[in-house]
Amino acid sequence: MKSPAQSVVRAIGLFSGGLDSLLAACMVREQGVDVLALAFESPFFSARKARETAAQFGFPIRVEDFTSDILALIAHPRHGFGGGMNPCIDCHARMIHRAGRILDQEGYDFLFTGEILDQRPMSQNPRSLEIVARASGYADRLVRPLSARLLPETEVERRSWLDRQRLGDLEGRSRKRHRELAARYGITTLPPVAGGCCLAEPHFAARLRDLRRHEGVENLSLVRLLFYGRHFRLAPRVKCIVGRNESENRLLEQQFFTFGWLALEAMDRPGPFCLLSAGADDELRRLAAGLCAAYAKAPPGVLIPVALRDPSGARSILLAAPVDPSQLNPWRIA
């Protein structure tokens, strides 16, 4: 360990606020290390839980925006995706790299994460853990405290910044050992296992995959729209988004005025606010008007007027029969 004349050992821990990251932080702090909890946030995952848990257990926390990083990784995932659109290996490596930059700039001694050997088959098997550490550029300063005794010894342990014998040997998905550790650290209410990344959620992943294929993910406004409405791909460069409720209708209308979509609304009955890509030709505009009419619950086969506007204020009326709901699947994006 450092001598009394030297400054205390300081570490940065990747911190989601879930049980694993909390236990890892407690285990490191138990050895007299000053811990900074580092959380990341983006449109796809929040740091709310991290802030709450850090405050509850007395860890100073820093939250960094990860939006540009994760969009770049989605566009070009060097190590591929998980079950959805989650580039977990690249994401973990980039987060550790970002933490390492802070380590370099502010004089911290090492980094740690709450990863557990073989808890997740894709991103936490021995090979993946090694790839993440190497790709981060900080493999010599990185330790996984919860499984450290099952992993190769690190520079952190060789320098005696942490006592290897007081670190963990957790493995796999069983939660029994977690509960034992939680009791040891006085954690009486267990926070949930970390999660909440919508990139792994199948329906959202389908929307993002469609956007990446057709428009790309560089435009953040298009990415944010994936969270709202029903989405239909009418042509390779044309999409229609149909609001599901009043709050979504208002949000989609704001996007219409800001980002240059076409807007459609049924004129003689309550219904959704619909956005349509500006490049839609006349045939696709009629199809989108039929979608609008369908969700306005127009009677089958009855033509209803649908107002079409562009951001300049130009307005036209389309007479549209509602699309038969059984015919929507070829266009629907989950």
C-alpha positions as CSV (number, residue, x, y, z in Angstrom):
1,M,0.0,0.0,0.0
2,K,1.1,3.6,-0.3
3,S,3.0,5.0,2.7
4,P,1.4,7.5,5.0
5,A,3.5,10.2,3.4
6,Q,1.9,9.6,0.1
7,S,-1.6,10.5,-0.9
8,V,-4.4,8.0,-0.4
9,V,-5.1,5.6,-3.2
10,R,-7.9,6.9,-5.4
11,A,-10.0,4.9,-7.9
12,I,-12.8,5.5,-10.5
13,G,-15.5,2.9,-10.7
14,L,-18.0,2.6,-13.5
15,F,-21.3,2.9,-11.7
16,S,-24.7,2.1,-13.0
17,G,-26.4,2.2,-9.6
18,G,-27.3,-1.5,-9.9
19,L,-26.3,-4.1,-7.3
20,D,-23.1,-5.2,-9.0
21,S,-21.6,-1.8,-9.4
22,L,-22.6,-0.9,-5.8
23,L,-21.0,-4.1,-4.4
24,A,-17.8,-3.5,-6.3
25,A,-17.6,0.1,-5.0
26,C,-18.2,-1.1,-1.5
27,M,-15.5,-3.7,-1.8
28,V,-13.0,-1.2,-3.0
29,R,-13.9,1.4,-0.5
30,E,-13.6,-1.2,2.3
31,Q,-9.8,-1.4,1.5
32,G,-9.4,2.3,2.3
33,V,-9.5,3.5,-1.3
34,D,-11.2,6.8,-2.2
35,V,-13.9,6.0,-4.8
36,L,-15.4,8.2,-7.4
37,A,-18.5,6.7,-9.0
38,L,-18.6,7.5,-12.7
39,A,-21.9,7.1,-14.6
40,F,-22.8,7.7,-18.2
41,E,-26.0,8.7,-19.8
42,S,-27.4,8.8,-23.3
43,P,-30.8,8.7,-25.0
44,F,-30.7,4.9,-24.6
45,F,-29.9,4.7,-20.8
46,S,-30.3,7.0,-17.9
47,A,-28.0,7.9,-15.0
48,R,-31.0,8.4,-12.6
49,K,-30.5,5.2,-10.7
50,A,-26.7,5.8,-10.4
51,R,-27.3,9.2,-8.9
52,E,-29.9,7.9,-6.4
53,T,-27.7,4.9,-5.3
54,A,-24.6,7.0,-5.0
55,A,-26.3,9.5,-2.8
56,Q,-27.8,6.8,-0.7
57,F,-24.5,5.1,0.0
58,G,-22.3,8.1,0.2
59,F,-20.3,7.8,-3.0
60,P,-19.3,11.0,-4.9
61,I,-20.6,10.7,-8.4
62,R,-19.8,12.3,-11.8
63,V,-22.1,11.8,-14.8
64,E,-20.8,12.1,-18.3
65,D,-22.8,12.4,-21.5
66,F,-22.1,9.3,-23.7
67,T,-24.4,10.2,-26.7
68,S,-21.8,10.8,-29.4
69,D,-19.8,7.7,-28.2
70,I,-22.7,5.3,-28.4
71,L,-24.0,6.6,-31.7
72,A,-20.5,6.1,-33.2
73,L,-20.4,2.6,-31.8
74,I,-23.9,1.7,-33.2
75,A,-22.8,3.0,-36.6
76,H,-19.6,1.0,-36.6
77,P,-19.5,-1.8,-33.9
78,R,-16.1,-3.3,-34.1
79,H,-17.2,-6.4,-32.1
80,G,-20.8,-6.6,-33.3
81,F,-24.1,-6.4,-31.4
82,G,-25.7,-8.5,-28.7
83,G,-29.2,-9.8,-29.0
84,G,-30.5,-6.4,-30.1
85,M,-28.6,-3.3,-31.2
86,N,-26.4,-3.3,-28.1
87,P,-22.7,-3.1,-28.9
88,C,-21.8,-4.2,-25.3
89,I,-18.2,-5.1,-25.8
90,D,-17.3,-1.8,-27.6
91,C,-19.5,0.1,-25.2
92,H,-17.8,-1.2,-22.1
93,A,-14.4,-0.6,-23.6
94,R,-15.3,3.0,-24.6
95,M,-16.6,3.7,-21.1
96,I,-13.5,2.4,-19.5
97,H,-11.4,4.4,-21.9
98,R,-13.4,7.6,-21.0
99,A,-12.8,6.8,-17.3
100,G,-9.1,6.3,-18.1
101,R,-8.9,9.8,-19.6
102,I,-10.1,11.2,-16.3
103,L,-7.6,9.0,-14.4
104,D,-4.8,10.5,-16.5
105,Q,-6.0,14.1,-16.2
106,E,-6.8,14.1,-12.5
107,G,-4.3,11.6,-11.0
108,Y,-6.4,8.7,-10.0
109,D,-4.6,5.4,-9.5
110,F,-6.9,2.7,-11.0
111,L,-10.2,1.9,-12.5
112,F,-12.8,-0.8,-11.6
113,T,-16.1,-2.2,-12.8
114,G,-18.9,-4.4,-11.4
115,E,-18.5,-7.0,-14.1
116,I,-18.8,-10.6,-12.9
117,L,-17.1,-13.5,-14.7
118,D,-19.6,-15.4,-16.9
119,Q,-22.7,-13.5,-15.6
120,R,-23.5,-12.5,-19.2
121,P,-22.5,-14.9,-21.9
122,M,-21.5,-12.4,-24.6
123,S,-19.8,-9.6,-22.7
124,Q,-18.5,-11.1,-19.5
125,N,-16.9,-14.4,-20.5
126,P,-13.1,-14.6,-20.0
127,R,-12.3,-13.7,-23.6
128,S,-14.7,-10.7,-23.7
129,L,-13.4,-9.3,-20.5
130,E,-9.9,-9.5,-21.9
131,I,-10.9,-7.9,-25.2
132,V,-12.7,-5.0,-23.3
133,A,-9.7,-4.4,-21.1
134,R,-7.3,-4.4,-24.0
135,A,-9.5,-2.3,-26.3
136,S,-10.0,0.3,-23.5
137,G,-6.3,1.1,-23.5
138,Y,-6.2,0.8,-19.7
139,A,-5.8,-3.0,-19.1
140,D,-2.9,-2.4,-16.6
141,R,-5.0,-0.1,-14.4
142,L,-8.3,-2.1,-14.5
143,V,-9.7,-4.5,-11.9
144,R,-13.0,-6.4,-11.6
145,P,-13.2,-6.7,-7.8
146,L,-16.2,-9.0,-7.6
147,S,-14.4,-11.7,-9.7
148,A,-10.8,-10.7,-9.2
149,R,-9.6,-13.9,-7.6
150,L,-10.8,-15.9,-10.6
151,L,-9.1,-13.6,-13.1
152,P,-5.4,-13.0,-13.8
153,E,-3.6,-10.8,-11.3
154,T,-3.6,-7.1,-12.3
155,E,-1.1,-4.3,-11.9
156,V,-3.5,-2.9,-9.3
157,E,-3.0,-5.9,-7.1
158,R,0.8,-6.2,-7.8
159,R,1.2,-2.6,-6.6
160,S,-0.8,-3.5,-3.5
161,W,-3.4,-0.8,-4.1
162,L,-5.8,-3.6,-3.4
163,D,-5.3,-6.8,-1.4
164,R,-6.2,-9.6,-3.8
165,Q,-7.2,-11.9,-1.0
166,R,-9.9,-9.5,0.1
167,L,-11.4,-9.3,-3.3
168,G,-14.2,-11.5,-4.7
169,D,-14.6,-14.8,-6.5
170,L,-18.1,-14.4,-7.9
171,E,-19.0,-16.3,-11.0
172,G,-22.1,-17.0,-13.1
173,R,-25.7,-15.8,-12.6
174,S,-26.5,-17.0,-9.1
175,R,-27.5,-14.1,-6.8
176,K,-26.9,-16.0,-3.4
177,R,-23.4,-14.6,-3.0
178,H,-24.7,-11.1,-3.9
179,R,-27.1,-11.2,-1.0
180,E,-24.3,-12.4,1.4
181,L,-22.1,-9.5,0.2
182,A,-24.9,-7.0,0.6
183,A,-25.5,-8.1,4.2
184,R,-21.7,-7.7,4.8
185,Y,-21.9,-4.1,3.6
186,G,-25.1,-3.2,5.4
187,I,-27.2,-3.0,2.2
188,T,-30.6,-3.9,3.5
189,T,-32.7,-3.0,0.4
190,L,-31.1,-4.5,-2.7
191,P,-31.0,-2.2,-5.7
192,P,-32.0,-4.1,-8.9
193,V,-29.5,-5.7,-11.2
194,A,-28.2,-3.0,-13.6
195,G,-30.2,-2.8,-16.8
196,G,-32.4,-0.3,-18.5
197,C,-30.5,0.0,-21.8
198,C,-33.2,0.0,-24.5
199,L,-30.7,-1.0,-27.1
200,A,-31.3,-4.6,-25.9
201,E,-35.1,-4.3,-26.0
202,P,-36.3,-6.1,-29.1
203,H,-39.0,-3.6,-30.3
204,F,-36.7,-0.6,-29.9
205,A,-33.8,-2.4,-31.5
206,A,-35.9,-3.2,-34.5
207,R,-36.7,0.6,-35.0
208,L,-33.0,1.5,-34.5
209,R,-31.9,-1.2,-36.9
210,D,-34.3,0.1,-39.5
211,L,-33.0,3.7,-39.0
212,R,-29.4,2.6,-39.2
213,R,-30.1,0.8,-42.5
214,H,-32.0,3.6,-44.2
215,E,-31.2,7.1,-42.8
216,G,-28.2,6.3,-40.5
217,V,-27.9,7.2,-36.9
218,E,-25.9,10.5,-37.2
219,N,-29.0,12.7,-36.9
220,L,-29.9,12.7,-33.2
221,S,-33.4,14.1,-33.8
222,L,-34.3,11.0,-35.9
223,V,-32.9,8.8,-33.1
224,R,-35.0,10.5,-30.5
225,L,-38.2,10.1,-32.6
226,L,-37.7,6.3,-32.2
227,F,-39.2,6.5,-28.7
228,Y,-42.5,7.9,-29.9
229,G,-45.4,6.8,-32.0
230,R,-46.0,3.9,-34.4
231,H,-43.4,3.7,-37.1
232,F,-44.0,2.6,-40.7
233,R,-41.4,2.2,-43.4
234,L,-43.2,3.1,-46.7
235,A,-40.1,3.2,-48.9
236,P,-36.3,3.1,-48.4
237,R,-36.1,6.8,-47.7
238,V,-39.7,7.4,-46.5
239,K,-41.1,6.8,-43.0
240,C,-44.4,7.6,-41.4
241,I,-44.8,8.1,-37.7
242,V,-48.3,8.0,-36.2
243,G,-48.9,9.4,-32.7
244,R,-50.5,7.1,-30.1
245,N,-51.9,9.6,-27.7
246,E,-52.3,13.3,-27.1
247,S,-48.9,13.8,-25.5
248,E,-47.2,12.1,-28.4
249,N,-49.2,14.1,-30.9
250,R,-47.9,17.3,-29.3
251,L,-44.3,16.1,-29.3
252,L,-44.5,15.0,-33.0
253,E,-46.0,18.3,-33.9
254,Q,-43.0,20.1,-32.3
255,Q,-40.7,17.9,-34.4
256,F,-42.7,18.8,-37.6
257,F,-42.1,22.5,-37.1
258,T,-38.4,22.0,-36.1
259,F,-37.1,19.4,-38.5
260,G,-39.0,19.7,-41.8
261,W,-41.3,16.8,-42.0
262,L,-44.7,16.7,-43.6
263,A,-47.7,16.6,-41.3
264,L,-51.0,14.8,-41.7
265,E,-54.2,15.0,-39.6
266,A,-57.7,13.8,-40.2
267,M,-60.0,16.8,-40.5
268,D,-63.4,15.7,-39.4
269,R,-62.7,13.4,-36.4
270,P,-60.2,13.0,-33.5
271,G,-57.1,11.1,-34.5
272,P,-53.4,11.0,-34.5
273,F,-50.8,13.6,-35.6
274,C,-48.7,11.9,-38.2
275,L,-45.2,12.8,-39.5
276,L,-44.1,11.8,-43.0
277,S,-40.7,12.1,-44.6
278,A,-40.5,15.2,-46.8
279,G,-39.4,13.2,-49.8
280,A,-42.6,11.2,-50.1
281,D,-44.1,11.3,-53.6
282,D,-47.9,11.6,-54.3
283,E,-48.5,7.9,-54.0
284,L,-46.8,7.6,-50.6
285,R,-48.6,10.7,-49.4
286,R,-51.9,9.0,-50.2
287,L,-50.7,5.8,-48.4
288,A,-49.7,7.9,-45.3
289,A,-53.1,9.6,-45.4
290,G,-54.7,6.1,-45.4
291,L,-52.7,5.3,-42.3
292,C,-53.8,8.5,-40.6
293,A,-57.4,7.7,-41.5
294,A,-57.1,4.1,-40.1
295,Y,-55.9,5.3,-36.7
296,A,-58.6,8.0,-36.7
297,K,-61.0,5.0,-36.8
298,A,-62.7,6.0,-40.1
299,P,-65.2,3.5,-41.3
300,P,-63.8,1.0,-43.8
301,G,-64.1,2.2,-47.4
302,V,-65.2,5.7,-46.5
303,L,-63.2,8.6,-47.9
304,I,-62.3,11.2,-45.3
305,P,-60.4,14.4,-45.7
306,V,-56.8,14.4,-44.4
307,A,-54.9,17.7,-44.1
308,L,-51.3,17.6,-45.3
309,R,-49.0,20.5,-44.4
310,D,-45.4,21.3,-45.0
311,P,-43.2,23.5,-42.7
312,S,-43.6,26.5,-45.0
313,G,-47.3,26.5,-44.2
314,A,-48.5,25.1,-47.5
315,R,-51.6,23.0,-47.1
316,S,-53.5,20.5,-49.2
317,I,-56.4,18.1,-48.7
318,L,-56.2,14.4,-49.5
319,L,-59.3,12.2,-49.6
320,A,-58.2,8.9,-48.1
321,A,-59.9,5.6,-47.2
322,P,-58.4,3.9,-44.1
323,V,-55.8,1.3,-44.7
324,D,-57.1,-2.2,-43.7
325,P,-55.4,-3.0,-40.4
326,S,-54.6,-6.5,-41.7
327,Q,-52.5,-4.9,-44.5
328,L,-50.2,-2.9,-42.2
329,N,-47.6,-5.5,-41.4
330,P,-45.5,-5.0,-44.6
331,W,-44.8,-1.4,-43.5
332,R,-44.9,-1.7,-39.8
333,I,-41.6,-1.3,-37.8
334,A,-41.9,-3.0,-34.4
